[in-house]
Amino acid sequence: MNENIWNDENLIEVLEENGVVVMPTDTIYGIVGKALNKDVVERIYKTRERNPEKPCIMLIGDVKELEKFSVVVSEEQKKELEKYWSFDNTHDLQPRAVSIVLDCLDDSLEYLHRGTKTLAFRLPMPQSLRDLLLKVGPLIAPSANPEALLPAKNIEEAKGYFGDKIDLYVDGGEIEARASKLIKLNNDGSVLVLRE
C-alpha cells in the first residue's frame, strides 16, 4: 500500500472538520473519525450499527497522546509497552500491529469506554499514518463493516455497506490483512492476550 495515502490535504481537512472517513489503517480498512469528539464517535457507532456496549480501538500518533484520555501509565506498564511501542521514537515499532487495552477511569470519556473503564489504543507502524494522527488528533477506528459482517477488503465493498453515510472514501486498493493482536495491560505490568 502507498504510504502517501495518508498525506492528503482533502483527508486531513475532512477529519479536522469532524467528518467520518473510510480509509486503510495499518491493518484493514477502518471507519474513522476524531476520538475526542463525542458526536463523531456516536455517528460512527450508528453508521456501523455497532453494539453500543463495545468500545472501539483508537489510533494514536504518539504515546504522549494517552494523556488526552486520562490514561496514566505505571512504570511496570511502561516496561511492557516498550516491547511494542517506542516512547522516544528511537526504535522501530513491532511489524505486527498490536492494540493495547489500558484502564481509563474518566467518566467524561464514557462515550468511548462504554462503561468498561478501559480503552484500546494502537500506535501504528507507518510513519505517514502517525503523522496524520499527530495533525488531526487520535482517531476512533473500528473496522469498516456493519456489526456481524466481514470487514470491507476494498472501497467498493465499503461503499456497498455505507453508501453516502460516509464523508470521504480513501482507496488503498485490496487489503487482505488481519485485525491487530489485542492485549490487556494491567497496572502491575501483567498481560492478558484478548485476541491473537
DAZI-V911203 format. One record per residue. N is the residue number from 1. RES is the residue in one small letter. PHI is phi in whole degrees, 0 to 359 (NA if undefined). BURIAL is I if it has 16 or more other ideal C-beta (glycine too) atoms within 10 Angstrom, else O. Layout:
# DAZI-V911203
<<N RES PHI BURIAL> <N RES PHI BURIAL>>
This chain:
# DAZI-V911203
<<1 m NA O> <2 n 285 O> <3 e 291 O> <4 n 290 O> <5 i 302 I> <6 w 271 I> <7 n 260 O> <8 d 233 O> <9 e 302 O> <10 n 296 O> <11 l 300 I> <12 i 300 O> <13 e 296 O> <14 v 298 I> <15 l 292 I> <16 e 297 O> <17 e 269 O> <18 n 65 O> <19 g 277 I> <20 v 245 I> <21 v 231 I> <22 v 260 I> <23 m 209 I> <24 p 293 I> <25 t 259 I> <26 d 282 I> <27 t 239 I> <28 i 229 I> <29 y 295 I> <30 g 238 I> <31 i 257 I> <32 v 239 I> <33 g 190 I> <34 k 298 I> <35 a 290 I> <36 l 267 I> <37 n 244 O> <38 k 301 O> <39 d 297 O> <40 v 296 I> <41 v 299 I> <42 e 296 O> <43 r 296 I> <44 i 295 I> <45 y 301 I> <46 k 293 O> <47 t 298 I> <48 r 275 I> <49 e 54 O> <50 r 282 I> <51 n 306 O> <52 p 295 O> <53 e 267 O> <54 k 260 O> <55 p 290 I> <56 c 248 I> <57 i 279 I> <58 m 250 I> <59 l 262 I> <60 i 238 I> <61 g 269 I> <62 d 199 O> <63 v 301 I> <64 k 299 O> <65 e 292 I> <66 l 302 I> <67 e 300 O> <68 k 296 O> <69 f 250 I> <70 s 58 O> <71 v 266 I> <72 v 252 O> <73 v 261 I> <74 s 286 I> <75 e 300 O> <76 e 296 O> <77 q 293 I> <78 k 299 O> <79 k 302 O> <80 e 288 I> <81 l 299 I> <82 e 295 O> <83 k 288 O> <84 y 245 I> <85 w 239 I> <86 s 264 I> <87 f 273 O> <88 d 231 O> <89 n 59 O> <90 t 262 O> <91 h 244 O> <92 d 291 O> <93 l 280 I> <94 q 301 O> <95 p 293 O> <96 r 273 O> <97 a 293 I> <98 v 232 I> <99 s 259 I> <100 i 237 I> <101 v 270 I> <102 l 233 I> <103 d 290 I> <104 c 221 I> <105 l 264 O> <106 d 280 O> <107 d 295 O> <108 s 290 O> <109 l 257 I> <110 e 301 O> <111 y 297 I> <112 l 262 I> <113 h 275 I> <114 r 55 I> <115 g 84 O> <116 t 279 O> <117 k 61 O> <118 t 224 I> <119 l 226 I> <120 a 253 I> <121 f 232 I> <122 r 224 I> <123 l 258 I> <124 p 292 I> <125 m 287 I> <126 p 298 I> <127 q 300 O> <128 s 293 O> <129 l 287 I> <130 r 295 I> <131 d 298 O> <132 l 301 I> <133 l 297 I> <134 l 290 O> <135 k 284 O> <136 v 258 I> <137 g 97 I> <138 p 302 I> <139 l 243 I> <140 i 284 I> <141 a 214 I> <142 p 290 I> <143 s 296 I> <144 a 276 I> <145 n 196 I> <146 p 294 O> <147 e 314 O> <148 a 78 O> <149 l 255 O> <150 l 288 O> <151 p 301 I> <152 a 298 I> <153 k 266 I> <154 n 207 I> <155 i 294 I> <156 e 299 O> <157 e 297 I> <158 a 298 I> <159 k 295 O> <160 g 297 O> <161 y 287 I> <162 f 245 I> <163 g 52 O> <164 d 271 O> <165 k 281 O> <166 i 251 I> <167 d 282 O> <168 l 205 I> <169 y 251 I> <170 v 250 I> <171 d 275 O> <172 g 249 I> <173 g 78 O> <174 e 281 O> <175 i 237 I> <176 e 248 O> <177 a 287 O> <178 r 237 O> <179 a 297 O> <180 s 290 I> <181 k 294 I> <182 l 234 I> <183 i 234 I> <184 k 257 O> <185 l 254 I> <186 n 281 O> <187 n 302 O> <188 d 276 O> <189 g 91 O> <190 s 285 O> <191 v 238 O> <192 l 238 O> <193 v 277 O> <194 l 265 O> <195 r 210 O> <196 e 279 O>>
